[in-house]
Each structure stands twice: as C-alpha cells, then as structure tokens.
Amino acid sequence: MKVAATLALGSLALIQSVSAEDYLVSRELQHGHAKRTENFNLTLFHVNDIHAHLDEIRQSGTDCTPEKGCFGGYARIKSVVDAKRPANNNSLFLNLGDEFQGTLYYSFYGGEKIADTINQLGFDAMTLGNHEFDKGETYLGGFLRNLTFPVVCANIDTQEPTINATVKPYKVFPEHKTAVIAVTTDTIHSISNPNKDTVFSDPIATAQYWADYVYEHEDVERVVAMTHIGYEVDLELARKTKGIHLIVGGHSHTLLGDMEGALGKYPTIEKNLDGDEVFIVTAWRYGVYLGYLDVEFNGRKVASYTGGPILLDNTTLPDTKLNKQIKDWRGPFEEFASVVLGTTEVELDQTTCQKKECTLGNVMCDAMLDARVSAGANVDACIINAGGIRATIAAGNITRGDVLTAFPFGNTITEVKFTGEQLWKVWEGVVSGVSQFNNQKITSFAQVSKGIRVTFNPAKDAGKRLVNLEIAQGGELKPVDLNKQYTIVTLDFLAGGGDNIFPAVKEIVGLDTQDDVLTAYIHKASPIKTGIEGRIIETQV
C-alpha cells in the first residue's frame, strides 16, 4: 500500500426498525435534476463493529437468554442476507471492520473462528478497523491469509508483506460498473498496536485520490466508499470530496434510523464539493442491526432509495448450520465463563462511559485503586479510558464471562506519577478532546475512582473547559496542588500514550491484569451497590 503513503445513550430501545417498504426519493429527483432513463439499481447489505459477537447477545453486548431477548448473531445475519439477496440482482455485502476483540470467541480462539464464520457469509469486501491491529500486523496478516473474500484499505503503508499482498486500495465490480474504495481511521497508533513504522494517511485526502484514480483508470460509473473512520468524519468526508455519492461506515458505533436513541437519519444526506448529494449509512454495532439500502443511481448520483436498518431479534430465524457451529464453539470456554464471581445490585452501565461518569467505570477504577492500596502502595486515584470499557453488566450474578466481555483487552494495571499541573492538563485535554501536551486529538473520554472529582463546562472553548480538579487528601477532596506530585493507577495502554490522554511514559512496570483485579474486587465487594456519585460533573458556570 505504499502509494497510499504518498498522500500527505442509557439503554437503547431496540424494538423498532425502519420499514424496508418505506420509499424515499432524493432531493435531486424531487427538484428535477435527475432523470430516470437508464437508471441502475444497487442493493447494499452492511455490518460494522461486530467485535467477535458471533453469537446472539443482549442489547448491551453480553450473553443473552431468549426469555430476556436476544439480538444479532452471524447466523441471523446470514439467514436474512441469504433470503434477500436472490431478489436483488445487483447487490453488495460489505463488512466495515472491527471483527476483533469483544467476546470469548476472540479471547479464547483469536481470529480463527471469526475467519471461519465470516467466510461463510458471502461478503463482497471488508475493510480494516483499528482493533484488527490489536495483536500487531504479523498476527493480522495470518488472519487475512485465511479469508476468502477481498479486503480493501487504501490509507495504510506497512512493511508487513502479507498485508501488502492481500489488502488492496479498491475493488472493482465490473458487473455493477461500481468500485469500492476503503479507508480506516488515521488514529490507529493511539488506539491500537500497529508497527511503529506503519503509516495511516489522511482518510479524506486518500479517498479523494483513489476516487479520482478509479474514474480515470477503470470502467466504472460510480464509487462507493467503505470507511472505518466514524460518523462525524464520514460527514466531513462527504462535504470535502467529490465523485463519491455513497459512504458505508463504521467505527463510532452510531445508531442511524427512526428508532429511539438514533443520532441521525438512515441514510444521512450531505452535499459534496460539487453540490451533489452524498448518502451516509452505518449499522450501529455488534450485529444487532443489518444495514440494508436499495439505491437507484442515475449515473453517479443517487436518484431514489428504499430500505433501512433491519433489527435482528428473536423473531429472526438463524441459519441452522452456522448457528450450530457457533453454539458448539462455546463448549471449551462455557464452563470457564459461567463461573459466578459475585453479584451486583445495580446495572453496571457502559453505554454512557464515553460522555460522562458511568457505573462500570466507577467500579473498575475503584477496583484498581483498591488493589494498589491493599498492596501497600501510596496511590492517590485511578484514571482509565472509557474506550476500554466494552459492555454493560446487568444487575444480578456477575460471571467471569461478563468480566472478560466488558474488559477484553488483557491490559495490566500500572502506576504513573504526575504533578498537579500535569493532571490539570490531562483533564483539560479529556474534557476538550484535544491534548494539552501535543495538541493532538484525544480519542476517548475517561473514568475515575473515588478520591477524585472533575468539574467542567462543555460550553466553554476547548482548552478552557476544566473548572475544578479535586483529589482526596486525608480523606477529604481538596483542589489539586499544582506543585505536588500525585501517583495515579492506570493501564499500561494509557501509560504508553494510548488514546493520547497521558504523555507517554518511557518505562512501564506492568502489575496485575485488569480482569484479575476486577475479579478480586467483585469477590471482596459483592454485592456491588456503586452508583453515580458525582465524580465527573458538568456545570454551566
């Protein structure tokens, strides 16, 4: 991919879906700018951010029981796509990445069962998410060798030979006169584990380069962009390019549609540099919805469309063969995962962790702080990244599988030392979204333990949002002393510069693993009753 390097809410209600029978007409057609002569229909099926949820799940992403409601699962996805595709002569089935990381199917088997599963789905193309790099590029290369369908990603320049041999910048489908180009997020170095010499080029500039290239060098009439850059960047991509009229995205776990909790319309429509409409779709996460869009093109432009996200719930019959395979694979880890560690009287919520204080963030940080204090360490507080918290734990029994699903990354805890002034800059960066050390984007919100309180005003300008930072001294919260040195327990990932929250520490001493720490805390603190305690406060002052 060397040519690419030259380019400088609470719980969601999941009981509704957009009817596939709703017929929508683009503004171009309404205004008479598009003609219906020689139009071409293309049906898109798409999934993103499955995160190893091969089997059906609760809406939170953890294991389910039918009586409480089950959603998703690749057996359901396969069943629906296999039923619908024959009725659509021209169709593409796209995977927008982040297959790795999230359940014991990955923690136990690695990429083996994921590859086995998605090879049976009939994908026409897949792009790479950031989590595909979590075990490094040699591991990713081995995974890619086992796939039987094309993988596309234009903005990666790597020295890994298998990736260079298997991943292409675009894929042409001559029967549809359509090319798909793909880009992934250029923040991967701060949120995953690629090789240090790997370069991820700007996704917007790269997408424009390859769109121009494809129109000039290939016999195509339209370009579809596959992205793993997040909904907000998808909107930016639409506005800052031309020649791309359909963007199918992932990465940000954004729910689009008319259901409760949706953050935008499916599709979302923007205008590009030529003033043409660009249609943007994404399908939330974990396979709860299958994205479905039937598009009528007039040349490059979308003239009309039908469809919407299809909810995959208990009423959706799974593919029998694949469902049996996936269930059988549970055997080796089922007994291990089902061990009850303790109980919680409250739901340990993950869904709000990226925006504000959340109960699961509180419990995890309390567990890390308790582990170090119990070991005799002089630790002031805990800070972790919200992005490492992956699934809600329901009230009731907490199993080992719940812990590993909620915290699947295998991080170790560690201690770092910062002055009060540095901690102020850390938190100003978190609440502003921009590091106060290097002016780079911070890619995750943060959560804290007891013994620390953060007050901020999100309405103020970035760099001036932090109102107060307090840390316990003698059992009482007091304003941070800018000249004092504090000891913070955190994760090795963050200490090394992950998510750009802390300035990177050169020497990291790994202690216990995060899942072991939480397991011990659950044994000790059960039943857990931790709620929202005002550790992170929004103010209008």
C-alpha positions as CSV (number, residue, x, y, z in Angstrom):
1,M,0.0,0.0,0.0
2,K,3.0,2.3,-0.4
3,V,1.2,4.5,-3.0
4,A,-1.3,5.5,-0.2
5,A,1.6,6.8,1.9
6,T,2.4,9.4,-0.7
7,L,-0.8,11.2,0.2
8,A,0.5,13.7,2.5
9,L,-27.4,6.8,25.3
10,G,-28.6,4.7,28.6
11,S,-30.0,1.6,27.1
12,L,-31.4,1.9,23.7
13,A,-34.9,0.7,22.7
14,L,-34.3,-1.9,20.1
15,I,-37.8,-2.8,19.2
16,Q,-38.2,-0.6,16.2
17,S,-36.6,-0.6,12.7
18,V,-37.1,1.3,9.6
19,S,-39.5,-0.5,7.3
20,A,-37.9,-1.8,4.2
21,E,-41.1,-0.8,2.4
22,D,-40.7,2.9,3.0
23,Y,-39.9,4.6,-0.3
24,L,-37.8,7.7,-0.2
25,V,-36.9,10.0,-3.0
26,S,-33.7,12.0,-3.1
27,R,-33.9,15.8,-3.3
28,E,-32.1,15.6,-6.7
29,L,-35.1,13.7,-8.2
30,Q,-37.6,15.9,-6.4
31,H,-36.0,19.0,-7.9
32,G,-35.9,17.5,-11.3
33,H,-32.1,17.3,-11.5
34,A,-32.0,13.6,-12.1
35,K,-33.5,11.7,-14.9
36,R,-34.9,8.2,-14.6
37,T,-33.6,7.0,-18.0
38,E,-31.1,4.1,-17.9
39,N,-31.0,4.1,-14.1
40,F,-29.2,1.4,-12.2
41,N,-30.3,-0.3,-9.0
42,L,-27.7,-1.5,-6.4
43,T,-28.6,-3.1,-3.1
44,L,-26.2,-2.8,-0.2
45,F,-26.1,-5.0,2.9
46,H,-23.6,-4.0,5.5
47,V,-22.4,-4.7,9.0
48,N,-19.8,-3.0,11.2
49,D,-18.1,-3.3,14.5
50,I,-19.2,-6.9,15.3
51,H,-16.4,-7.2,17.8
52,A,-16.4,-11.0,18.0
53,H,-20.1,-11.2,18.8
54,L,-20.6,-14.3,16.6
55,D,-23.5,-15.5,18.8
56,E,-26.7,-13.7,19.7
57,I,-26.5,-11.2,22.6
58,R,-28.4,-8.9,24.9
59,Q,-28.6,-5.3,23.7
60,S,-25.6,-4.5,26.0
61,G,-23.3,-6.9,24.2
62,T,-23.2,-9.7,26.8
63,D,-24.7,-13.2,26.7
64,C,-28.4,-13.5,26.5
65,T,-31.3,-15.8,27.3
66,P,-34.3,-16.0,24.9
67,E,-36.8,-15.0,27.6
68,K,-34.9,-11.8,28.2
69,G,-34.5,-11.1,24.5
70,C,-31.6,-11.9,22.1
71,F,-30.3,-9.9,19.2
72,G,-27.9,-10.2,16.4
73,G,-25.6,-13.1,15.8
74,Y,-24.0,-14.0,12.5
75,A,-26.4,-16.9,12.0
76,R,-29.3,-14.4,11.9
77,I,-27.3,-12.1,9.6
78,K,-26.6,-14.9,7.2
79,S,-30.2,-16.0,7.2
80,V,-31.6,-12.6,6.3
81,V,-28.9,-11.8,3.6
82,D,-29.4,-15.3,2.0
83,A,-33.1,-14.7,1.9
84,K,-32.9,-11.2,0.5
85,R,-30.0,-11.3,-2.0
86,P,-31.7,-13.5,-4.6
87,A,-34.4,-10.9,-5.1
88,N,-31.8,-8.2,-5.8
89,N,-29.9,-8.8,-9.0
90,N,-27.3,-6.2,-8.2
91,S,-26.1,-6.3,-4.6
92,L,-23.0,-5.9,-2.4
93,F,-22.5,-7.2,1.1
94,L,-19.9,-5.1,2.9
95,N,-18.1,-5.5,6.2
96,L,-16.7,-2.3,7.7
97,G,-14.2,-3.8,10.1
98,D,-13.5,-4.3,13.8
99,E,-14.2,-8.0,13.8
100,F,-11.6,-8.5,16.6
101,Q,-11.9,-8.0,20.3
102,G,-15.0,-8.1,22.5
103,T,-16.1,-11.7,23.5
104,L,-14.5,-15.0,24.4
105,Y,-14.8,-16.1,20.8
106,Y,-11.8,-13.9,20.3
107,S,-10.2,-14.1,23.7
108,F,-10.2,-17.9,23.5
109,Y,-9.8,-18.6,19.8
110,G,-8.1,-15.5,18.5
111,G,-9.1,-14.8,14.9
112,E,-9.7,-18.5,13.9
113,K,-13.4,-18.8,14.5
114,I,-14.1,-15.3,13.3
115,A,-12.4,-16.1,9.9
116,D,-14.3,-19.4,9.7
117,T,-17.6,-17.5,10.3
118,I,-17.3,-14.5,8.0
119,N,-16.0,-16.7,5.2
120,Q,-19.5,-18.3,5.2
121,L,-21.3,-15.0,5.0
122,G,-20.6,-14.2,1.4
123,F,-19.1,-10.8,1.9
124,D,-18.0,-9.0,-1.2
125,A,-15.4,-6.8,0.6
126,M,-14.2,-5.9,4.0
127,T,-12.1,-3.1,5.3
128,L,-9.8,-3.0,8.4
129,G,-10.9,-1.5,11.7
130,N,-8.5,-0.3,14.4
131,H,-9.0,-3.4,16.5
132,E,-7.7,-5.6,13.7
133,F,-4.3,-4.2,14.7
134,D,-4.5,-5.0,18.5
135,K,-2.2,-8.1,18.2
136,G,0.1,-6.4,15.7
137,E,0.4,-6.8,12.0
138,T,2.0,-10.2,11.8
139,Y,-1.0,-11.6,13.6
140,L,-3.3,-9.6,11.3
141,G,-1.5,-11.0,8.3
142,G,-2.2,-14.5,9.4
143,F,-5.8,-13.7,9.8
144,L,-6.1,-12.2,6.4
145,R,-4.5,-15.2,4.8
146,N,-7.5,-17.3,5.9
147,L,-10.1,-15.0,4.4
148,T,-11.8,-16.0,1.1
149,F,-13.0,-12.5,0.0
150,P,-11.3,-9.2,-0.8
151,V,-10.0,-6.9,1.9
152,V,-9.6,-3.2,0.9
153,C,-8.0,-0.3,2.7
154,A,-6.2,2.5,0.8
155,N,-4.6,4.6,3.5
156,I,-2.2,2.1,5.1
157,D,1.5,1.9,4.3
158,T,3.1,-1.1,6.1
159,Q,6.2,-3.3,5.9
160,E,4.1,-6.4,6.7
161,P,4.3,-8.5,3.5
162,T,1.1,-10.4,4.0
163,I,-0.9,-7.3,4.4
164,N,0.7,-5.8,1.3
165,A,-0.1,-8.9,-0.6
166,T,-3.8,-9.2,0.5
167,V,-5.1,-5.7,1.1
168,K,-5.8,-3.5,-1.9
169,P,-6.8,0.2,-2.1
170,Y,-10.0,-0.6,-4.0
171,K,-12.1,-3.3,-5.6
172,V,-14.0,-3.1,-8.9
173,F,-17.2,-4.9,-9.5
174,P,-17.5,-4.9,-13.3
175,E,-21.0,-6.3,-13.4
176,H,-22.2,-3.3,-11.4
177,K,-19.8,-0.8,-13.0
178,T,-19.0,0.1,-9.4
179,A,-15.8,0.4,-7.4
180,V,-15.5,0.4,-3.7
181,I,-12.6,2.2,-2.1
182,A,-11.9,2.0,1.6
183,V,-10.1,3.9,4.3
184,T,-9.6,3.4,8.0
185,T,-9.0,5.8,10.9
186,D,-5.7,7.5,11.0
187,T,-5.7,7.4,14.8
188,I,-4.8,3.8,15.0
189,H,-1.3,4.4,16.5
190,S,-3.0,6.0,19.6
191,I,-5.8,3.4,20.0
192,S,-4.3,0.1,18.9
193,N,-0.9,-1.7,18.3
194,P,0.3,-1.4,14.8
195,N,4.0,-1.5,13.9
196,K,5.8,1.8,14.7
197,D,6.8,2.3,11.1
198,T,3.3,1.8,9.7
199,V,1.7,5.0,8.3
200,F,-2.0,5.7,8.2
201,S,-2.6,8.5,5.7
202,D,-5.4,11.1,6.0
203,P,-8.6,9.2,5.1
204,I,-10.3,12.1,3.3
205,A,-7.3,13.0,1.1
206,T,-6.8,9.3,0.4
207,A,-10.4,8.7,-0.5
208,Q,-10.4,11.6,-3.0
209,Y,-7.1,10.4,-4.6
210,W,-8.5,6.9,-5.2
211,A,-11.9,8.1,-6.3
212,D,-10.2,10.2,-9.0
213,Y,-7.8,7.4,-9.9
214,V,-10.7,4.9,-10.3
215,Y,-12.7,7.1,-12.5
216,E,-9.7,7.8,-14.7
217,H,-8.3,4.2,-14.9
218,E,-11.3,1.8,-14.5
219,D,-14.5,1.3,-16.4
220,V,-16.8,2.4,-13.6
221,E,-19.8,4.7,-13.3
222,R,-19.8,5.1,-9.5
223,V,-17.7,4.8,-6.4
224,V,-18.8,3.6,-3.0
225,A,-16.6,4.5,-0.1
226,M,-16.2,1.9,2.7
227,T,-14.9,3.6,5.9
228,H,-13.9,2.8,9.4
229,I,-13.4,6.5,10.5
230,G,-16.6,7.2,12.4
231,Y,-19.8,9.0,11.6
232,E,-18.6,12.6,12.2
233,V,-15.6,12.0,9.9
234,D,-17.9,10.4,7.4
235,L,-19.9,13.6,7.3
236,E,-16.7,15.6,6.8
237,L,-15.6,13.1,4.1
238,A,-18.9,13.7,2.3
239,R,-18.5,17.5,2.4
240,K,-14.9,17.7,1.4
241,T,-14.8,15.3,-1.6
242,K,-16.4,14.9,-5.0
243,G,-17.3,11.8,-7.1
244,I,-18.3,9.7,-4.0
245,H,-22.0,9.6,-3.6
246,L,-22.4,6.7,-1.1
247,I,-20.5,6.2,2.1
248,V,-20.9,3.0,4.2
249,G,-19.2,3.4,7.6
250,G,-18.2,2.1,10.9
251,H,-16.0,2.8,14.0
252,S,-18.2,5.2,16.0
253,H,-21.0,2.7,16.9
254,T,-23.5,5.3,15.6
255,L,-27.2,4.3,15.5
256,L,-29.0,5.7,12.5
257,G,-32.7,5.4,11.7
258,D,-36.1,6.4,13.1
259,M,-35.8,4.3,16.3
260,E,-35.4,5.7,19.8
261,G,-31.8,6.7,20.5
262,A,-30.8,7.2,16.9
263,L,-28.3,10.0,16.3
264,G,-29.3,10.7,12.7
265,K,-31.3,9.6,9.7
266,Y,-30.6,6.4,7.7
267,P,-29.3,7.5,5.3
268,T,-27.9,10.8,6.4
269,I,-27.6,13.2,3.4
270,E,-24.8,15.7,2.9
271,K,-23.7,17.8,0.0
272,N,-20.2,17.3,-1.6
273,L,-17.9,19.9,-3.2
274,D,-19.9,19.8,-6.4
275,G,-23.2,20.3,-4.5
276,D,-24.3,16.7,-5.2
277,E,-26.0,14.6,-2.5
278,V,-23.9,12.1,-0.6
279,F,-25.7,9.3,1.3
280,I,-24.1,8.0,4.5
281,V,-25.1,4.8,6.3
282,T,-23.8,2.8,9.2
283,A,-25.3,-0.1,11.3
284,W,-24.6,0.6,15.0
285,R,-22.6,-2.3,16.4
286,Y,-22.5,-6.0,17.4
287,G,-24.8,-7.1,14.6
288,V,-28.0,-6.0,16.3
289,Y,-29.0,-4.4,13.1
290,L,-28.2,-5.4,9.5
291,G,-27.8,-2.3,7.3
292,Y,-30.0,-2.5,4.2
293,L,-30.2,0.1,1.4
294,D,-31.6,-0.3,-2.1
295,V,-30.3,2.5,-4.2
296,E,-31.4,3.7,-7.7
297,F,-28.5,5.5,-9.4
298,N,-28.8,7.9,-12.3
299,G,-25.2,7.9,-13.5
300,R,-23.1,8.6,-10.4
301,K,-25.9,10.3,-8.5
302,V,-28.5,8.6,-6.2
303,A,-32.0,9.2,-7.6
304,S,-34.0,7.3,-5.0
305,Y,-33.7,4.7,-2.4
306,T,-35.6,2.3,-0.1
307,G,-34.6,0.4,3.0
308,G,-33.3,0.9,6.5
309,P,-31.6,-0.9,9.3
310,I,-33.2,-4.4,9.9
311,L,-33.5,-5.3,13.6
312,L,-32.4,-8.9,14.2
313,D,-34.3,-10.1,17.3
314,N,-35.9,-13.3,18.5
315,T,-38.3,-13.3,15.6
316,T,-35.5,-13.6,13.1
317,L,-34.7,-17.3,12.4
318,P,-31.0,-18.0,12.2
319,D,-29.2,-20.1,9.6
320,T,-29.3,-23.6,11.1
321,K,-25.9,-24.8,10.1
322,L,-23.9,-21.7,11.1
323,N,-25.9,-21.4,14.4
324,K,-25.0,-24.9,15.4
325,Q,-21.3,-24.3,14.6
326,I,-21.2,-21.1,16.7
327,K,-23.1,-22.7,19.6
328,D,-20.7,-25.7,19.5
329,W,-17.6,-23.4,19.7
330,R,-18.9,-22.2,23.0
331,G,-18.2,-25.6,24.6
332,P,-14.5,-25.1,25.5
333,F,-15.0,-21.8,27.2
334,E,-18.5,-22.1,28.5
335,E,-17.7,-23.7,31.9
336,F,-14.9,-21.3,32.5
337,A,-17.0,-18.3,31.5
338,S,-20.1,-19.3,33.5
339,V,-18.4,-19.2,37.0
340,V,-20.2,-16.7,39.2
341,L,-17.8,-14.3,40.8
342,G,-20.3,-12.3,42.8
343,T,-23.4,-10.1,42.4
344,T,-24.3,-6.5,41.7
345,E,-27.5,-4.8,42.9
346,V,-27.2,-2.2,40.2
347,E,-26.7,-2.3,36.5
348,L,-23.1,-1.6,35.8
349,D,-23.6,0.6,32.7
350,Q,-21.2,1.0,29.9
351,T,-23.3,2.9,27.4
352,T,-22.6,6.4,28.8
353,C,-18.9,6.0,29.6
354,Q,-17.7,8.0,26.6
355,K,-19.7,11.0,27.6
356,K,-19.9,11.2,31.4
357,E,-19.4,9.3,34.7
358,C,-20.7,5.7,34.4
359,T,-21.2,3.0,36.9
360,L,-18.9,0.4,35.3
361,G,-16.1,2.9,35.0
362,N,-16.6,3.8,38.7
363,V,-16.4,0.1,39.7
364,M,-13.4,-0.7,37.5
365,C,-11.4,2.3,38.8
366,D,-12.3,1.6,42.4
367,A,-11.1,-2.0,41.9
368,M,-7.7,-0.8,40.6
369,L,-7.3,1.7,43.4
370,D,-8.3,-0.9,46.0
371,A,-5.8,-3.4,44.5
372,R,-2.9,-1.0,44.9
373,V,-3.9,0.4,48.3
374,S,-4.3,-3.2,49.6
375,A,-0.8,-4.0,48.3
376,G,0.6,-1.1,50.4
377,A,1.1,1.4,47.6
378,N,0.7,5.1,48.2
379,V,-1.8,5.8,45.4
380,D,-4.0,8.9,45.1
381,A,-6.6,7.9,42.5
382,C,-7.3,5.9,39.3
383,I,-7.9,7.1,35.8
384,I,-8.8,4.8,32.9
385,N,-10.1,5.3,29.3
386,A,-13.7,4.9,28.5
387,G,-12.9,3.2,25.3
388,G,-11.6,0.1,27.1
389,I,-15.0,-0.5,28.7
390,R,-16.9,-2.6,26.2
391,A,-20.1,-4.0,27.6
392,T,-22.7,-3.4,30.4
393,I,-23.0,-5.9,33.2
394,A,-26.6,-6.4,34.2
395,A,-27.8,-6.5,37.8
396,G,-27.6,-9.9,39.3
397,N,-24.9,-12.5,39.1
398,I,-21.6,-11.4,37.7
399,T,-19.8,-14.2,35.8
400,R,-16.2,-14.5,34.6
401,G,-17.5,-14.2,31.1
402,D,-19.2,-10.8,32.0
403,V,-15.8,-9.5,33.2
404,L,-13.9,-10.7,30.1
405,T,-16.6,-9.3,27.8
406,A,-16.6,-5.9,29.5
407,F,-12.8,-5.7,29.6
408,P,-11.4,-7.9,26.8
409,F,-8.1,-6.3,26.1
410,G,-5.8,-8.1,28.6
411,N,-4.3,-4.8,29.8
412,T,-2.2,-4.7,33.0
413,I,-2.5,-2.0,35.7
414,T,0.4,0.2,36.4
415,E,1.3,3.4,38.3
416,V,2.3,6.7,36.9
417,K,3.4,10.0,38.6
418,F,2.3,13.4,37.5
419,T,2.4,16.8,39.1
420,G,-0.9,18.6,39.8
421,E,-0.2,20.9,36.9
422,Q,0.2,17.9,34.6
423,L,-3.0,16.3,35.9
424,W,-4.9,19.6,35.2
425,K,-3.6,19.5,31.6
426,V,-4.6,15.8,31.4
427,W,-8.2,16.6,32.3
428,E,-8.4,19.8,30.3
429,G,-7.4,17.6,27.4
430,V,-10.0,14.9,28.2
431,V,-12.9,17.4,28.5
432,S,-11.8,19.4,25.5
433,G,-11.0,16.4,23.3
434,V,-7.5,17.9,22.5
435,S,-4.3,17.0,24.3
436,Q,-2.8,20.0,26.1
437,F,0.6,18.4,25.8
438,N,0.8,17.9,22.0
439,N,-2.4,19.4,20.5
440,Q,-3.4,16.1,19.1
441,K,-6.9,14.6,19.3
442,I,-7.8,12.6,22.4
443,T,-9.7,9.6,21.2
444,S,-11.5,8.6,24.4
445,F,-13.3,10.1,27.4
446,A,-12.0,9.0,30.8
447,Q,-13.4,7.5,34.1
448,V,-12.1,7.9,37.6
449,S,-12.1,6.2,41.1
450,K,-13.4,7.6,44.3
451,G,-10.9,10.2,45.6
452,I,-11.0,12.4,42.6
453,R,-13.6,14.9,41.3
454,V,-13.6,16.6,37.9
455,T,-15.8,19.6,37.2
456,F,-16.0,21.1,33.6
457,N,-18.1,23.3,31.5
458,P,-18.6,21.8,28.0
459,A,-19.9,25.1,26.6
460,K,-16.6,26.9,27.0
461,D,-13.9,26.9,24.3
462,A,-11.6,23.9,24.1
463,G,-8.6,24.4,26.3
464,K,-10.7,26.4,28.9
465,R,-13.3,23.9,29.9
466,L,-11.9,22.4,33.1
467,V,-13.4,24.3,36.1
468,N,-12.1,22.4,39.0
469,L,-10.0,19.3,39.7
470,E,-10.0,17.9,43.3
471,I,-8.1,14.9,44.7
472,A,-8.6,13.5,48.2
473,Q,-6.1,14.4,50.9
474,G,-6.6,13.0,54.3
475,G,-9.9,11.6,53.3
476,E,-11.2,15.0,52.1
477,L,-11.5,16.2,48.5
478,K,-9.3,19.3,48.0
479,P,-8.3,21.4,44.9
480,V,-5.3,19.8,43.2
481,D,-2.0,21.3,44.3
482,L,-0.3,22.2,41.0
483,N,3.2,21.7,42.5
484,K,2.6,18.4,44.3
485,Q,3.3,15.0,42.7
486,Y,0.5,12.5,42.6
487,T,0.5,8.8,42.0
488,I,-2.2,7.5,39.6
489,V,-3.0,3.9,38.9
490,T,-4.0,3.4,35.3
491,L,-3.5,0.9,32.5
492,D,-0.3,0.1,30.6
493,F,-2.1,1.1,27.4
494,L,-2.7,4.6,28.6
495,A,0.7,5.0,30.3
496,G,2.2,4.3,26.9
497,G,0.3,7.1,25.3
498,G,-2.8,5.2,24.2
499,D,-5.9,7.4,23.4
500,N,-3.4,10.4,23.8
501,I,-4.8,11.0,27.3
502,F,-1.4,11.0,29.1
503,P,2.0,12.0,27.8
504,A,3.7,8.6,27.2
505,V,5.8,7.2,30.0
506,K,9.0,5.6,28.8
507,E,9.3,2.9,31.5
508,I,6.1,1.0,32.3
509,V,6.0,-1.6,35.1
510,G,3.1,-3.9,34.4
511,L,1.3,-5.2,37.6
512,D,-1.8,-7.4,37.7
513,T,-4.1,-7.8,34.7
514,Q,-7.2,-5.7,34.6
515,D,-9.6,-8.7,34.6
516,D,-7.9,-10.3,37.6
517,V,-8.1,-7.1,39.5
518,L,-11.8,-6.7,38.9
519,T,-12.4,-10.4,39.7
520,A,-10.7,-10.0,43.1
521,Y,-12.7,-6.8,43.8
522,I,-16.0,-8.4,43.0
523,H,-15.2,-11.3,45.4
524,K,-14.4,-8.7,48.0
525,A,-17.1,-6.0,47.5
526,S,-20.0,-8.2,46.5
527,P,-22.9,-7.3,46.4
528,I,-21.8,-4.2,44.5
529,K,-24.0,-1.1,45.0
530,T,-21.9,1.6,43.4
531,G,-24.0,4.3,41.6
532,I,-23.3,7.6,40.0
533,E,-21.5,9.6,42.7
534,G,-20.7,13.0,41.2
535,R,-17.1,12.1,40.3
536,I,-17.4,13.8,36.9
537,I,-19.6,16.9,36.9
538,E,-20.9,19.1,34.1
539,T,-21.6,22.7,35.1
540,Q,-22.8,25.8,33.3
541,V,-20.5,28.1,35.4
